[in-house]
Amino acid sequence: MTASAMIGLIEPLRKIWQDLYGRYKENPSHYLEGRLTSGLDVAYRVIALFEAHEVKRTQIYRILGETFPEITPSLDAEKLQTILNEALIRKICELFAVQRAWLEGEDVEIYETLDHYKDFSAFVELVGSLKEHHPDEYCLLTMLKSSGKTTDLYADRPEIALYFSEPIAQLDDKTIYRHLPIFGPFPWDHAPARFHVCAFARVIDNTRGFLLKGYSVSRKYVEKLSEGEAIPHHKMKIKWGWRPGDYAYPEGQYNGRVTTKDWQDLLAYFKDAETLSSVPEGLGGNSEATLLNRGQ
């Protein structure tokens, strides 16, 4: 093959590569997945992480600039690469509660998920801690159900993912949250998992300053989020909303949709599992049993 012929083959490949690289530069979210191989890639991942939390790259300095004044509104990946150091990496990991190994380029889970299954007390303690740190702000618990044909969990029998959202910054009239996924998913067909979902909803619905949200999304997204492999809200295609608060109460109480038998079995389950302990001040009761039985 002649040199000119080889150049003729290489040139189209070079253009394809430039086009793909350009798309990555225009859309850093590609850097949120997989293993990274360079410091510049890590800088793109940092920018993508902020953008996934609705912080534009021109706004990063408003969140980090006080501690790291070298971060300016004109920050781009090339500039960020030169200032990424131990302190900045640690700060960003703490800010968004992500794993350092992932931020530094490893192909691992984004989050270390919270394990609250069969540890109801830890869930209640975390709710109390979040409210103690944010007495005048709203925190959220969001429940995602794998999509079905209805908003009735008994009819659809979905898998459910859960995550907390905690306010970390205010940009004008927009609140920026970090997210804390709970390990799962929780299959509605499995009674203990179902009982936990209802109990979690009950605690949040009885906690001032907490909001309880519910959305229907794809099963794949539910699974990825439950395993700490997705950033909540980022590329989350919502099919419709539903009301987790309806599953915080038995039938006949408020808009309760939990069957009477399930509710009695739920109360018996938590008593038999010996998971009862003190409810943090401000959650409206002296024990989980009191909280779950309120209004009975």
C-alpha positions as CSV (number, residue, x, y, z in Angstrom):
1,M,0.0,0.0,0.0
2,T,1.4,3.4,-1.0
3,A,1.9,6.2,1.5
4,S,-0.8,8.3,0.0
5,A,-3.2,5.4,0.3
6,M,-2.4,4.9,3.9
7,I,-2.9,8.6,4.6
8,G,-6.2,8.3,2.8
9,L,-7.3,5.6,5.3
10,I,-5.9,7.4,8.4
11,E,-7.4,10.8,7.7
12,P,-11.1,9.7,8.0
13,L,-10.2,7.8,11.3
14,R,-8.5,10.9,12.6
15,K,-11.6,13.0,11.9
16,I,-13.9,10.4,13.6
17,W,-11.6,10.5,16.7
18,Q,-11.7,14.3,16.8
19,D,-15.4,14.3,16.4
20,L,-15.9,11.8,19.3
21,Y,-13.4,13.6,21.5
22,G,-15.2,16.9,20.8
23,R,-18.5,15.4,21.8
24,Y,-17.0,14.2,25.1
25,K,-15.6,17.7,25.7
26,E,-19.0,19.2,25.1
27,N,-20.7,16.7,27.3
28,P,-18.6,15.7,30.3
29,S,-21.3,13.4,31.6
30,H,-19.7,10.7,29.6
31,Y,-16.9,10.8,32.1
32,L,-19.2,9.7,35.0
33,E,-18.9,6.1,33.9
34,G,-16.1,3.6,33.5
35,R,-12.4,3.8,34.3
36,L,-10.4,7.0,33.6
37,T,-6.9,7.0,32.4
38,S,-5.6,10.6,32.9
39,G,-5.6,13.6,35.1
40,L,-7.6,15.5,32.5
41,D,-10.2,12.8,32.5
42,V,-10.5,13.2,36.3
43,A,-11.0,16.9,35.9
44,Y,-13.8,16.3,33.4
45,R,-15.4,13.8,35.9
46,V,-15.3,16.5,38.6
47,I,-17.0,19.0,36.3
48,A,-19.6,16.4,35.3
49,L,-20.3,15.6,38.9
50,F,-21.1,19.2,39.6
51,E,-23.3,19.5,36.5
52,A,-25.1,16.3,37.4
53,H,-26.1,18.2,40.6
54,E,-27.3,21.2,38.6
55,V,-24.2,23.3,39.2
56,K,-22.9,24.8,36.1
57,R,-19.1,24.9,35.6
58,T,-19.3,28.7,35.8
59,Q,-20.9,28.3,39.3
60,I,-18.5,25.9,40.9
61,Y,-16.5,28.8,42.3
62,R,-19.6,29.9,44.3
63,I,-19.5,26.7,46.2
64,L,-15.8,26.0,46.5
65,G,-14.2,29.4,45.9
66,E,-14.1,30.5,49.6
67,T,-11.9,27.6,50.4
68,F,-10.1,27.4,47.1
69,P,-9.9,30.9,45.7
70,E,-8.0,29.7,42.6
71,I,-11.3,28.3,41.3
72,T,-12.8,31.0,39.1
73,P,-15.9,31.4,36.9
74,S,-13.9,30.7,33.8
75,L,-12.9,27.2,35.1
76,D,-12.5,24.5,32.6
77,A,-11.1,21.0,32.7
78,E,-7.6,22.0,31.6
79,K,-7.4,24.7,34.4
80,L,-9.0,22.4,37.0
81,Q,-6.4,19.7,36.3
82,T,-3.6,21.9,37.4
83,I,-5.2,22.7,40.8
84,L,-6.6,19.3,41.7
85,N,-4.9,18.2,44.9
86,E,-5.5,16.1,48.0
87,A,-7.5,18.8,49.8
88,L,-9.7,19.6,46.8
89,I,-10.4,16.0,46.0
90,R,-11.4,15.3,49.7
91,K,-13.6,18.4,49.8
92,I,-15.5,17.4,46.7
93,C,-16.0,13.8,47.9
94,E,-17.4,15.1,51.2
95,L,-19.5,17.7,49.5
96,F,-21.3,15.1,47.3
97,A,-20.8,12.0,49.5
98,V,-19.2,10.1,46.6
99,Q,-16.4,7.5,46.9
100,R,-12.9,8.9,46.4
101,A,-11.8,5.9,44.3
102,W,-14.6,6.6,41.8
103,L,-13.8,10.4,41.7
104,E,-10.2,9.6,41.0
105,G,-11.0,7.5,38.0
106,E,-11.7,3.9,39.2
107,D,-14.5,1.9,37.7
108,V,-16.3,1.4,41.0
109,E,-19.7,2.4,42.5
110,I,-20.2,6.2,42.8
111,Y,-21.7,5.9,46.3
112,E,-21.2,3.7,49.3
113,T,-24.9,3.0,49.8
114,L,-26.6,3.1,53.2
115,D,-27.6,-0.3,54.6
116,H,-30.9,0.3,56.4
117,Y,-32.6,-3.0,55.6
118,K,-33.2,-4.8,58.9
119,D,-31.7,-1.8,60.7
120,F,-34.6,0.5,61.1
121,S,-33.0,2.2,64.1
122,A,-30.1,3.4,61.9
123,F,-32.7,4.9,59.5
124,V,-34.4,6.8,62.3
125,E,-31.1,8.0,63.6
126,L,-30.0,9.3,60.2
127,V,-33.3,11.2,59.9
128,G,-32.7,12.8,63.3
129,S,-29.2,13.7,62.3
130,L,-30.2,15.3,59.1
131,K,-32.8,17.4,60.8
132,E,-30.4,18.4,63.5
133,H,-28.0,19.7,60.8
134,H,-30.7,21.4,58.8
135,P,-33.3,22.7,61.2
136,D,-34.6,25.4,58.9
137,E,-34.3,23.6,55.5
138,Y,-36.1,20.8,53.9
139,C,-34.5,17.4,53.4
140,L,-36.1,14.7,51.2
141,L,-36.6,11.0,51.0
142,T,-37.4,9.9,47.4
143,M,-38.8,6.5,46.5
144,L,-38.5,5.2,43.0
145,K,-40.7,2.3,41.8
146,S,-39.9,0.2,38.8
147,S,-42.5,1.3,36.2
148,G,-45.7,-0.6,36.0
149,K,-49.2,0.2,34.8
150,T,-50.6,1.9,37.9
151,T,-49.6,3.7,41.1
152,D,-50.8,0.8,43.2
153,L,-47.9,-1.0,44.6
154,Y,-50.0,-4.1,45.4
155,A,-51.0,-4.3,41.8
156,D,-47.7,-3.6,40.2
157,R,-45.5,-5.4,42.8
158,P,-42.5,-3.3,41.8
159,E,-38.9,-3.0,43.1
160,I,-38.3,0.2,45.0
161,A,-35.2,2.3,45.4
162,L,-34.8,5.0,48.1
163,Y,-32.4,7.9,48.6
164,F,-32.1,10.9,50.9
165,S,-31.4,14.4,49.6
166,E,-29.6,16.8,51.9
167,P,-29.2,20.5,51.1
168,I,-25.6,21.6,50.7
169,A,-25.7,25.0,49.0
170,Q,-28.0,27.7,47.7
171,L,-27.5,29.2,44.3
172,D,-29.9,32.2,44.0
173,D,-33.3,30.6,44.3
174,K,-32.1,27.0,43.6
175,T,-31.2,24.6,46.4
176,I,-28.3,22.2,45.6
177,Y,-28.6,18.7,47.2
178,R,-26.3,15.8,47.8
179,H,-27.8,12.4,47.7
180,L,-27.5,9.4,49.9
181,P,-28.8,6.2,48.3
182,I,-30.1,3.3,50.4
183,F,-28.9,-0.2,49.4
184,G,-31.6,-2.2,47.7
185,P,-33.8,-2.5,45.8
186,F,-36.8,-3.4,48.0
187,P,-39.0,-5.9,46.2
188,W,-42.7,-5.3,47.2
189,D,-43.4,-9.0,46.9
190,H,-41.0,-9.7,49.8
191,A,-42.9,-9.0,53.0
192,P,-39.9,-7.7,55.2
193,A,-38.8,-5.4,52.4
194,R,-42.4,-4.2,52.0
195,F,-42.6,-3.6,55.7
196,H,-39.4,-1.5,55.7
197,V,-40.7,0.7,52.8
198,C,-43.9,1.4,54.7
199,A,-42.1,2.1,58.0
200,F,-39.6,4.4,56.3
201,A,-42.5,6.3,54.7
202,R,-44.3,6.5,58.1
203,V,-41.2,8.0,59.8
204,I,-40.7,10.7,57.1
205,D,-44.4,11.5,56.9
206,N,-44.3,12.3,60.7
207,T,-41.1,14.3,60.6
208,R,-41.4,18.1,60.2
209,G,-39.0,19.5,57.6
210,F,-38.9,16.4,55.6
211,L,-40.6,15.9,52.2
212,L,-41.5,12.5,50.8
213,K,-41.5,12.1,47.0
214,G,-42.3,9.2,44.7
215,Y,-41.6,8.6,41.0
216,S,-42.0,5.8,38.5
217,V,-38.8,5.0,36.5
218,S,-37.3,2.1,34.6
219,R,-36.3,-1.0,36.4
220,K,-32.7,-0.6,35.2
221,Y,-32.5,2.8,36.8
222,V,-33.9,1.5,40.1
223,E,-31.3,-1.3,40.2
224,K,-28.4,1.1,39.3
225,L,-29.4,3.6,41.9
226,S,-29.8,1.0,44.6
227,E,-26.3,-0.3,44.0
228,G,-24.8,3.2,44.1
229,E,-24.1,3.3,40.4
230,A,-26.3,6.3,39.4
231,I,-26.5,9.9,40.5
232,P,-30.1,10.5,41.6
233,H,-32.0,12.8,39.1
234,H,-29.2,12.7,36.6
235,K,-30.6,11.2,33.4
236,M,-33.6,10.0,35.4
237,K,-36.5,9.6,33.0
238,I,-39.7,10.0,35.2
239,K,-42.7,8.3,33.8
240,W,-45.2,9.5,36.4
241,G,-45.4,10.4,40.1
242,W,-47.0,8.5,42.9
243,R,-47.6,9.1,46.7
244,P,-45.4,7.1,49.0
245,G,-47.2,8.8,51.9
246,D,-50.3,6.6,51.1
247,Y,-48.2,3.6,52.2
248,A,-47.3,5.2,55.5
249,Y,-50.8,4.3,56.9
250,P,-53.2,1.4,56.9
251,E,-56.5,1.4,55.1
252,G,-59.0,3.6,56.8
253,Q,-56.5,6.1,58.1
254,Y,-55.9,9.2,56.1
255,N,-55.3,8.0,52.5
256,G,-53.7,4.8,53.7
257,R,-53.3,2.0,51.2
258,V,-51.6,-0.6,53.3
259,T,-53.8,-3.6,53.9
260,T,-55.0,-4.1,57.5
261,K,-53.3,-7.5,57.6
262,D,-50.0,-6.1,56.3
263,W,-50.1,-3.3,58.9
264,Q,-50.6,-5.7,61.8
265,D,-47.9,-8.0,60.4
266,L,-45.6,-4.9,60.0
267,L,-46.0,-4.0,63.7
268,A,-45.4,-7.5,64.8
269,Y,-42.4,-7.8,62.5
270,F,-40.6,-4.8,64.0
271,K,-41.4,-5.9,67.6
272,D,-40.2,-9.5,66.9
273,A,-37.1,-8.3,65.2
274,E,-36.2,-6.3,68.3
275,T,-35.3,-3.2,66.3
276,L,-37.1,-0.8,68.7
277,S,-35.0,1.9,70.2
278,S,-35.2,5.6,71.1
279,V,-36.6,8.0,68.4
280,P,-34.5,11.1,68.1
281,E,-36.0,14.2,69.7
282,G,-38.3,16.0,67.2
283,L,-39.5,12.9,65.4
284,G,-42.7,12.8,67.4
285,G,-42.5,9.7,69.7
286,N,-40.6,7.8,72.3
287,S,-40.0,4.7,70.3
288,E,-40.4,3.4,66.8
289,A,-43.4,1.4,68.0
290,T,-45.0,4.6,69.3
291,L,-44.3,6.3,66.0
292,L,-45.7,3.5,63.9
293,N,-48.8,3.1,66.0
294,R,-49.6,6.8,66.2
295,G,-53.2,7.3,65.2
296,Q,-54.2,3.7,65.6
